[in-house]
Amino acid sequence: MSELRFDDRVAVITGAGRGLGRAYALLLAARGARVVVNDPGGSIAGNEDDSAPADEVVAEIAALGGEAVACTESVATPEGGRAIIDTALEHYGRIDILVHNAGNVRAASLKEMTYEDFDAVLDVHLRGAFHVVRPAFPLMCEAGYGRIVLTSSIGGLYGNHEVANYGVSKAGMIGLSNVVALEGEAEGVKCNVIVPAAVTRMAEGIDVSAYPPMGPELVAPVVGWLAHESCSITGEMLISIAGRVAKAYIAETPGVYRGEWSIEEVGEQMDAIRDTDASLILPPVPSGHVDHIRYSFEMANRGAAGP
């Protein structure tokens, strides 16, 4: 098996000063990529600024013979997102890979969460993704090549207690990725979602003593493949947790058609409506949106035609 490399590729990785982002940056740089290590530093809540984490990763990459530059701009604003992408252009003249990994945590119950904490998390995760995708995507389309990896979470897929802001952000990432994948398909730009789990500072306060090995280095190769030119998928979600790599996807039951419904009939038919036998999987690319509508209309037309 030949080694997959990133020679002559330029990668921007947000949140790359620690944890998962650092692992991604080190791996891609070791395989030849020139890396923009973006991280404003600071606390897990997103407060304060500290250039040391990004500078330290750049120094690690340089010590290993790689090439990287630090950027401490924040993804939380449009101006910061633009500045991050501009760093790649100013230093390396292009951008081929974008991995949005930056994140923060402000936990509170739904009854108590403040609007400030809700927005602070959306600003870094979901709006942060848009703030870097928006300036990078046209450049990739113009070049006819790009790989974008956005970060969701099992909290976005399945929810979790006391993190409504985080769950909303991570669920929204899936919708953003699907649109990027659809609009980038004809122009050589692929976009996928990584759903990672690793023991990093994001796990502070959690008892991990019984966990199997869950270092960031177990996730990094999955992101590396999604970022590589040989990546054969787009508009998909890959899970990476404790050495397990899997595909996550959205499915629909076949459903039930009736020409008209009453409230009572909905209740009576609920078992059949929820029957997952013969479920439909409608990939976003090339035509999940259209396929969903087509399937529904065909069922309606068959039902209207009668036996």
ZAZAKE-67997 format. One record per residue (C-alpha): residue number from 0; residue in three letters; x, y, z. Coordinates in Angstrom, 1 decimal, m for minus. Example, Ala and Ser with C-alpha at 12.3 -4.5 7.8 and 13.67 -1.06 7.14 Angstrom:
REM residues 2
+-----+---------+--------+--------+--------+
| num | residuo |     c1 |     c2 |     c3 |
+-----+---------+--------+--------+--------+
|   0 |     ALA |   12.3 |   m4.5 |    7.8 |
|   1 |     SER |   13.7 |   m1.1 |    7.1 |
+-----+---------+--------+--------+--------+
This chain:
REM residues 307
+-----+---------+--------+--------+--------+
| num | residuo |     c1 |     c2 |     c3 |
+-----+---------+--------+--------+--------+
|   0 |     MET |    0.0 |    0.0 |    0.0 |
|   1 |     SER |    1.5 |    3.3 |   m1.1 |
|   2 |     GLU |    1.6 |    6.2 |    1.4 |
|   3 |     LEU |   m1.0 |    8.8 |    0.8 |
|   4 |     ARG |    0.8 |   12.2 |    0.8 |
|   5 |     PHE |   m0.1 |   15.9 |    0.7 |
|   6 |     ASP |    2.9 |   17.3 |   m1.1 |
|   7 |     ASP |    2.2 |   20.7 |   m2.5 |
|   8 |     ARG |   m1.2 |   20.9 |   m0.7 |
|   9 |     VAL |   m2.0 |   23.7 |    1.7 |
|  10 |     ALA |   m4.2 |   22.9 |    4.7 |
|  11 |     VAL |   m6.0 |   25.2 |    7.1 |
|  12 |     ILE |   m6.9 |   23.6 |   10.4 |
|  13 |     THR |   m8.9 |   25.5 |   13.0 |
|  14 |     GLY |   m8.5 |   24.7 |   16.6 |
|  15 |     ALA |   m5.2 |   23.2 |   15.8 |
|  16 |     GLY |   m3.3 |   24.2 |   18.9 |
|  17 |     ARG |   m4.4 |   21.3 |   21.1 |
|  18 |     GLY |   m6.2 |   18.0 |   21.0 |
|  19 |     LEU |   m7.7 |   16.7 |   17.8 |
|  20 |     GLY |   m6.7 |   19.7 |   15.7 |
|  21 |     ARG |   m3.1 |   19.4 |   16.8 |
|  22 |     ALA |   m3.1 |   15.7 |   15.8 |
|  23 |     TYR |   m4.6 |   16.6 |   12.4 |
|  24 |     ALA |   m2.0 |   19.3 |   11.8 |
|  25 |     LEU |    1.0 |   17.0 |   12.8 |
|  26 |     LEU |   m0.3 |   14.2 |   10.6 |
|  27 |     LEU |   m0.9 |   16.3 |    7.5 |
|  28 |     ALA |    2.4 |   18.1 |    7.9 |
|  29 |     ALA |    4.2 |   14.8 |    8.3 |
|  30 |     ARG |    2.8 |   13.7 |    5.0 |
|  31 |     GLY |    3.9 |   16.9 |    3.2 |
|  32 |     ALA |    1.2 |   19.5 |    3.6 |
|  33 |     ARG |    1.9 |   23.1 |    4.4 |
|  34 |     VAL |   m0.4 |   23.9 |    7.3 |
|  35 |     VAL |   m2.0 |   27.0 |    8.7 |
|  36 |     VAL |   m2.3 |   26.2 |   12.5 |
|  37 |     ASN |   m5.2 |   28.3 |   13.6 |
|  38 |     ASP |   m5.9 |   28.7 |   17.3 |
|  39 |     PRO |   m6.5 |   31.8 |   19.4 |
|  40 |     GLY |   m5.7 |   29.8 |   22.5 |
|  41 |     GLY |   m7.5 |   30.5 |   25.8 |
|  42 |     SER |   m9.9 |   28.6 |   27.9 |
|  43 |     ILE |  m12.3 |   25.8 |   27.0 |
|  44 |     ALA |  m15.2 |   28.3 |   27.3 |
|  45 |     GLY |  m13.6 |   30.4 |   24.6 |
|  46 |     ASN |  m12.4 |   33.2 |   26.8 |
|  47 |     GLU |   m8.9 |   34.9 |   26.7 |
|  48 |     ASP |   m6.3 |   34.7 |   24.0 |
|  49 |     ASP |   m3.0 |   32.9 |   24.1 |
|  50 |     SER |   m0.7 |   32.5 |   21.0 |
|  51 |     ALA |    1.4 |   29.8 |   22.7 |
|  52 |     PRO |   m0.6 |   26.7 |   21.6 |
|  53 |     ALA |   m0.5 |   27.5 |   17.9 |
|  54 |     ASP |    3.1 |   28.6 |   18.0 |
|  55 |     GLU |    4.1 |   25.4 |   19.8 |
|  56 |     VAL |    2.4 |   23.2 |   17.1 |
|  57 |     VAL |    4.2 |   25.2 |   14.4 |
|  58 |     ALA |    7.5 |   24.6 |   16.2 |
|  59 |     GLU |    6.7 |   20.9 |   16.5 |
|  60 |     ILE |    6.1 |   20.7 |   12.8 |
|  61 |     ALA |    9.2 |   22.6 |   12.0 |
|  62 |     ALA |   11.3 |   20.3 |   14.2 |
|  63 |     LEU |   10.0 |   17.3 |   12.2 |
|  64 |     GLY |   11.0 |   19.0 |    8.9 |
|  65 |     GLY |    7.6 |   20.2 |    8.0 |
|  66 |     GLU |    6.2 |   23.6 |    7.1 |
|  67 |     ALA |    3.6 |   25.5 |    9.0 |
|  68 |     VAL |    2.5 |   29.0 |   10.1 |
|  69 |     ALA |    0.5 |   30.1 |   13.1 |
|  70 |     CYS |   m2.7 |   32.1 |   13.0 |
|  71 |     THR |   m4.4 |   33.3 |   16.1 |
|  72 |     GLU |   m7.5 |   34.9 |   14.6 |
|  73 |     SER |  m10.9 |   33.7 |   15.9 |
|  74 |     VAL |  m13.4 |   31.8 |   13.7 |
|  75 |     ALA |  m16.2 |   33.5 |   15.8 |
|  76 |     THR |  m16.4 |   36.5 |   13.4 |
|  77 |     PRO |  m16.6 |   36.9 |    9.7 |
|  78 |     GLU |  m13.5 |   39.1 |    9.8 |
|  79 |     GLY |  m11.6 |   36.4 |   11.7 |
|  80 |     GLY |  m12.6 |   33.7 |    9.3 |
|  81 |     ARG |  m11.5 |   35.7 |    6.3 |
|  82 |     ALA |   m8.2 |   36.4 |    8.1 |
|  83 |     ILE |   m7.6 |   32.7 |    8.7 |
|  84 |     ILE |   m8.1 |   31.9 |    5.0 |
|  85 |     ASP |   m6.0 |   35.0 |    4.0 |
|  86 |     THR |   m3.1 |   33.6 |    6.1 |
|  87 |     ALA |   m3.0 |   30.6 |    3.8 |
|  88 |     LEU |   m3.0 |   32.8 |    0.7 |
|  89 |     GLU |   m0.4 |   35.2 |    2.0 |
|  90 |     HIS |    2.0 |   32.6 |    3.0 |
|  91 |     TYR |    1.4 |   29.8 |    0.5 |
|  92 |     GLY |   m0.7 |   31.3 |   m2.3 |
|  93 |     ARG |   m3.5 |   28.8 |   m2.2 |
|  94 |     ILE |   m5.8 |   26.6 |    0.0 |
|  95 |     ASP |   m6.6 |   23.0 |   m0.8 |
|  96 |     ILE |   m7.9 |   21.6 |    2.5 |
|  97 |     LEU |  m10.0 |   23.1 |    5.2 |
|  98 |     VAL |  m10.7 |   21.3 |    8.5 |
|  99 |     HIS |  m12.9 |   23.2 |   10.9 |
| 100 |     ASN |  m12.2 |   21.7 |   14.3 |
| 101 |     ALA |  m12.4 |   24.8 |   16.6 |
| 102 |     GLY |  m14.7 |   24.4 |   19.5 |
| 103 |     ASN |  m15.7 |   25.6 |   22.9 |
| 104 |     VAL |  m18.0 |   24.4 |   25.6 |
| 105 |     ARG |  m20.4 |   26.4 |   27.9 |
| 106 |     ALA |  m22.6 |   23.8 |   29.6 |
| 107 |     ALA |  m25.9 |   24.6 |   31.3 |
| 108 |     SER |  m29.4 |   23.1 |   31.5 |
| 109 |     LEU |  m31.9 |   24.2 |   29.0 |
| 110 |     LYS |  m33.8 |   25.9 |   31.8 |
| 111 |     GLU |  m30.8 |   28.0 |   32.8 |
| 112 |     MET |  m28.8 |   28.5 |   29.6 |
| 113 |     THR |  m28.2 |   32.2 |   28.8 |
| 114 |     TYR |  m28.5 |   33.7 |   25.4 |
| 115 |     GLU |  m24.9 |   34.8 |   25.7 |
| 116 |     ASP |  m23.7 |   31.2 |   26.3 |
| 117 |     PHE |  m25.9 |   29.9 |   23.5 |
| 118 |     ASP |  m24.5 |   32.4 |   21.0 |
| 119 |     ALA |  m20.9 |   32.0 |   22.2 |
| 120 |     VAL |  m20.9 |   28.3 |   21.2 |
| 121 |     LEU |  m22.8 |   28.8 |   17.9 |
| 122 |     ASP |  m20.3 |   31.5 |   17.0 |
| 123 |     VAL |  m17.3 |   29.2 |   17.3 |
| 124 |     HIS |  m18.8 |   25.9 |   16.0 |
| 125 |     LEU |  m21.6 |   26.6 |   13.5 |
| 126 |     ARG |  m21.1 |   30.2 |   12.5 |
| 127 |     GLY |  m17.4 |   29.6 |   12.8 |
| 128 |     ALA |  m17.7 |   26.9 |   10.1 |
| 129 |     PHE |  m19.5 |   29.3 |    7.8 |
| 130 |     HIS |  m17.0 |   32.1 |    8.5 |
| 131 |     VAL |  m14.1 |   30.0 |    7.1 |
| 132 |     VAL |  m16.1 |   28.0 |    4.5 |
| 133 |     ARG |  m17.5 |   31.1 |    2.9 |
| 134 |     PRO |  m14.1 |   32.7 |    1.9 |
| 135 |     ALA |  m12.5 |   29.3 |    1.2 |
| 136 |     PHE |  m15.2 |   27.7 |   m1.0 |
| 137 |     PRO |  m15.0 |   30.1 |   m4.0 |
| 138 |     LEU |  m11.2 |   29.8 |   m4.1 |
| 139 |     MET |  m11.5 |   26.0 |   m4.2 |
| 140 |     CYS |  m14.1 |   26.1 |   m6.9 |
| 141 |     GLU |  m12.0 |   28.5 |   m9.0 |
| 142 |     ALA |   m9.1 |   26.1 |   m8.6 |
| 143 |     GLY |  m11.2 |   23.1 |   m9.4 |
| 144 |     TYR |  m10.2 |   21.3 |   m6.3 |
| 145 |     GLY |  m10.9 |   21.3 |   m2.5 |
| 146 |     ARG |  m11.4 |   19.1 |    0.5 |
| 147 |     ILE |  m13.5 |   20.4 |    3.4 |
| 148 |     VAL |  m14.0 |   18.5 |    6.6 |
| 149 |     LEU |  m16.5 |   19.9 |    9.2 |
| 150 |     THR |  m16.8 |   18.6 |   12.7 |
| 151 |     SER |  m20.1 |   17.3 |   14.2 |
| 152 |     SER |  m20.5 |   15.2 |   17.3 |
| 153 |     ILE |  m22.6 |   12.4 |   18.8 |
| 154 |     GLY |  m24.2 |   15.3 |   20.7 |
| 155 |     GLY |  m25.4 |   16.7 |   17.4 |
| 156 |     LEU |  m26.6 |   13.3 |   16.2 |
| 157 |     TYR |  m28.2 |   12.1 |   19.4 |
| 158 |     GLY |  m28.3 |   15.0 |   21.8 |
| 159 |     ASN |  m26.9 |   15.2 |   25.4 |
| 160 |     HIS |  m27.8 |   16.9 |   28.7 |
| 161 |     GLU |  m26.9 |   20.5 |   29.4 |
| 162 |     VAL |  m25.4 |   21.3 |   26.0 |
| 163 |     ALA |  m28.3 |   22.6 |   23.8 |
| 164 |     ASN |  m25.9 |   25.2 |   22.3 |
| 165 |     TYR |  m23.4 |   22.5 |   21.4 |
| 166 |     GLY |  m26.0 |   20.1 |   20.1 |
| 167 |     VAL |  m27.6 |   22.7 |   17.8 |
| 168 |     SER |  m24.2 |   23.7 |   16.5 |
| 169 |     LYS |  m23.2 |   20.2 |   15.7 |
| 170 |     ALA |  m26.5 |   19.2 |   14.1 |
| 171 |     GLY |  m26.3 |   22.4 |   11.9 |
| 172 |     MET |  m22.9 |   21.3 |   10.7 |
| 173 |     ILE |  m24.5 |   18.4 |    8.9 |
| 174 |     GLY |  m26.8 |   20.7 |    6.9 |
| 175 |     LEU |  m23.9 |   23.0 |    6.0 |
| 176 |     SER |  m21.8 |   20.1 |    4.9 |
| 177 |     ASN |  m24.5 |   18.8 |    2.7 |
| 178 |     VAL |  m24.9 |   22.1 |    0.9 |
| 179 |     VAL |  m21.2 |   22.5 |    0.4 |
| 180 |     ALA |  m21.0 |   19.0 |   m1.0 |
| 181 |     LEU |  m23.9 |   19.6 |   m3.4 |
| 182 |     GLU |  m22.6 |   23.0 |   m4.7 |
| 183 |     GLY |  m19.0 |   21.8 |   m4.9 |
| 184 |     GLU |  m19.7 |   18.5 |   m6.6 |
| 185 |     ALA |  m19.3 |   19.8 |  m10.2 |
| 186 |     GLU |  m16.2 |   21.9 |   m9.3 |
| 187 |     GLY |  m14.0 |   19.3 |   m7.7 |
| 188 |     VAL |  m14.8 |   20.3 |   m4.1 |
| 189 |     LYS |  m15.7 |   17.5 |   m1.6 |
| 190 |     CYS |  m17.1 |   18.1 |    1.9 |
| 191 |     ASN |  m17.7 |   15.6 |    4.6 |
| 192 |     VAL |  m18.3 |   15.5 |    8.3 |
| 193 |     ILE |  m16.2 |   13.9 |   11.0 |
| 194 |     VAL |  m18.0 |   12.8 |   14.1 |
| 195 |     PRO |  m15.0 |   12.3 |   16.5 |
| 196 |     ALA |  m14.6 |   11.2 |   20.1 |
| 197 |     ALA |  m11.3 |   11.5 |   21.9 |
| 198 |     VAL |  m10.0 |   12.2 |   25.4 |
| 199 |     THR |   m8.9 |   15.8 |   25.2 |
| 200 |     ARG |   m9.5 |   18.8 |   27.4 |
| 201 |     MET |  m13.1 |   18.9 |   26.1 |
| 202 |     ALA |  m13.5 |   15.8 |   28.4 |
| 203 |     GLU |  m12.6 |   17.7 |   31.5 |
| 204 |     GLY |  m14.8 |   16.7 |   34.4 |
| 205 |     ILE |  m15.7 |   13.3 |   32.9 |
| 206 |     ASP |  m14.5 |   10.1 |   34.6 |
| 207 |     VAL |  m12.6 |    8.4 |   31.7 |
| 208 |     SER |  m10.8 |    5.8 |   33.9 |
| 209 |     ALA |  m12.8 |    2.9 |   32.3 |
| 210 |     TYR |  m12.5 |    4.2 |   28.7 |
| 211 |     PRO |  m10.5 |    2.2 |   26.2 |
| 212 |     PRO |   m7.6 |    4.1 |   24.4 |
| 213 |     MET |   m9.2 |    7.2 |   22.9 |
| 214 |     GLY |   m6.3 |    9.5 |   21.9 |
| 215 |     PRO |   m6.6 |   12.1 |   19.1 |
| 216 |     GLU |   m4.2 |   10.0 |   17.0 |
| 217 |     LEU |   m6.9 |    7.4 |   16.5 |
| 218 |     VAL |   m9.1 |   10.0 |   14.8 |
| 219 |     ALA |   m6.5 |   11.8 |   12.8 |
| 220 |     PRO |   m6.1 |    9.2 |   10.0 |
| 221 |     VAL |   m9.8 |    9.3 |    9.3 |
| 222 |     VAL |   m9.6 |   13.1 |    8.8 |
| 223 |     GLY |   m6.5 |   12.6 |    6.8 |
| 224 |     TRP |   m8.3 |   10.4 |    4.4 |
| 225 |     LEU |  m11.2 |   12.8 |    4.1 |
| 226 |     ALA |   m8.7 |   15.6 |    3.4 |
| 227 |     HIS |   m6.8 |   13.6 |    0.7 |
| 228 |     GLU |   m7.3 |   13.8 |   m3.0 |
| 229 |     SER |   m8.1 |   10.1 |   m3.1 |
| 230 |     CYS |  m11.2 |   10.6 |   m0.9 |
| 231 |     SER |  m14.0 |    9.0 |   m2.8 |
| 232 |     ILE |  m17.0 |   10.3 |   m0.8 |
| 233 |     THR |  m18.8 |   13.6 |   m0.4 |
| 234 |     GLY |  m21.8 |   14.7 |    1.7 |
| 235 |     GLU |  m21.2 |   11.9 |    4.2 |
| 236 |     MET |  m20.5 |   11.5 |    7.9 |
| 237 |     LEU |  m17.8 |    9.3 |    9.4 |
| 238 |     ILE |  m17.7 |    8.4 |   13.0 |
| 239 |     SER |  m14.4 |    7.8 |   14.8 |
| 240 |     ILE |  m14.4 |    6.7 |   18.4 |
| 241 |     ALA |  m12.0 |    4.4 |   20.3 |
| 242 |     GLY |  m10.6 |    2.9 |   17.1 |
| 243 |     ARG |  m14.0 |    2.3 |   15.6 |
| 244 |     VAL |  m14.7 |    3.9 |   12.3 |
| 245 |     ALA |  m18.2 |    3.9 |   10.9 |
| 246 |     LYS |  m20.6 |    5.7 |    8.7 |
| 247 |     ALA |  m23.5 |    7.6 |   10.2 |
| 248 |     TYR |  m26.5 |    8.4 |    7.9 |
| 249 |     ILE |  m30.1 |    9.6 |    7.9 |
| 250 |     ALA |  m32.8 |    7.2 |    6.8 |
| 251 |     GLU |  m36.6 |    7.3 |    6.3 |
| 252 |     THR |  m39.1 |    4.6 |    6.7 |
| 253 |     PRO |  m41.2 |    3.9 |    3.6 |
| 254 |     GLY |  m44.1 |    5.5 |    5.4 |
| 255 |     VAL |  m47.9 |    5.2 |    4.8 |
| 256 |     TYR |  m49.9 |    7.1 |    2.2 |
| 257 |     ARG |  m53.5 |    8.2 |    2.6 |
| 258 |     GLY |  m55.4 |   10.7 |    0.5 |
| 259 |     GLU |  m56.6 |   12.4 |    3.7 |
| 260 |     TRP |  m55.8 |   12.0 |    7.4 |
| 261 |     SER |  m57.5 |   12.5 |   10.7 |
| 262 |     ILE |  m55.6 |   12.9 |   14.0 |
| 263 |     GLU |  m57.0 |    9.5 |   15.0 |
| 264 |     GLU |  m55.8 |    7.8 |   11.9 |
| 265 |     VAL |  m52.3 |    9.2 |   12.4 |
| 266 |     GLY |  m52.2 |    7.5 |   15.8 |
| 267 |     GLU |  m53.7 |    4.3 |   14.5 |
| 268 |     GLN |  m51.1 |    4.1 |   11.7 |
| 269 |     MET |  m48.1 |    5.0 |   13.9 |
| 270 |     ASP |  m46.6 |    1.5 |   14.0 |
| 271 |     ALA |  m46.7 |    1.3 |   10.3 |
| 272 |     ILE |  m45.4 |    4.8 |    9.9 |
| 273 |     ARG |  m42.4 |    4.0 |   12.1 |
| 274 |     ASP |  m41.7 |    0.6 |   10.6 |
| 275 |     THR |  m38.0 |    0.6 |    9.7 |
| 276 |     ASP |  m38.1 |   m2.4 |    7.4 |
| 277 |     ALA |  m37.0 |   m1.4 |    3.9 |
| 278 |     SER |  m35.9 |    2.0 |    5.1 |
| 279 |     LEU |  m34.8 |    4.5 |    2.5 |
| 280 |     ILE |  m31.3 |    5.9 |    2.4 |
| 281 |     LEU |  m31.2 |    9.0 |    0.3 |
| 282 |     PRO |  m27.6 |   10.4 |    0.1 |
| 283 |     PRO |  m27.4 |   14.2 |   m0.2 |
| 284 |     VAL |  m25.2 |   13.9 |   m3.2 |
| 285 |     PRO |  m26.1 |   13.6 |   m5.9 |
| 286 |     SER |  m29.9 |   14.0 |   m5.3 |
| 287 |     GLY |  m31.2 |   13.2 |   m1.9 |
| 288 |     HIS |  m33.4 |   16.3 |   m1.8 |
| 289 |     VAL |  m35.0 |   15.5 |   m5.1 |
| 290 |     ASP |  m35.2 |   11.8 |   m4.4 |
| 291 |     HIS |  m37.1 |   12.4 |   m1.2 |
| 292 |     ILE |  m39.7 |   14.5 |   m3.1 |
| 293 |     ARG |  m39.9 |   12.1 |   m6.0 |
| 294 |     TYR |  m40.5 |    9.1 |   m3.7 |
| 295 |     SER |  m43.2 |   10.9 |   m1.8 |
| 296 |     PHE |  m44.9 |   12.1 |   m5.0 |
| 297 |     GLU |  m44.8 |    8.6 |   m6.6 |
| 298 |     MET |  m46.4 |    7.1 |   m3.5 |
| 299 |     ALA |  m49.1 |    9.8 |   m3.6 |
| 300 |     ASN |  m49.7 |    9.2 |   m7.3 |
| 301 |     ARG |  m50.0 |    5.5 |   m6.8 |
| 302 |     GLY |  m52.4 |    5.9 |   m3.9 |
| 303 |     ALA |  m54.5 |    8.4 |   m5.9 |
| 304 |     ALA |  m54.7 |    6.0 |   m8.8 |
| 305 |     GLY |  m56.2 |    3.4 |   m6.7 |
| 306 |     PRO |  m55.9 |   m0.4 |   m7.0 |
+-----+---------+--------+--------+--------+
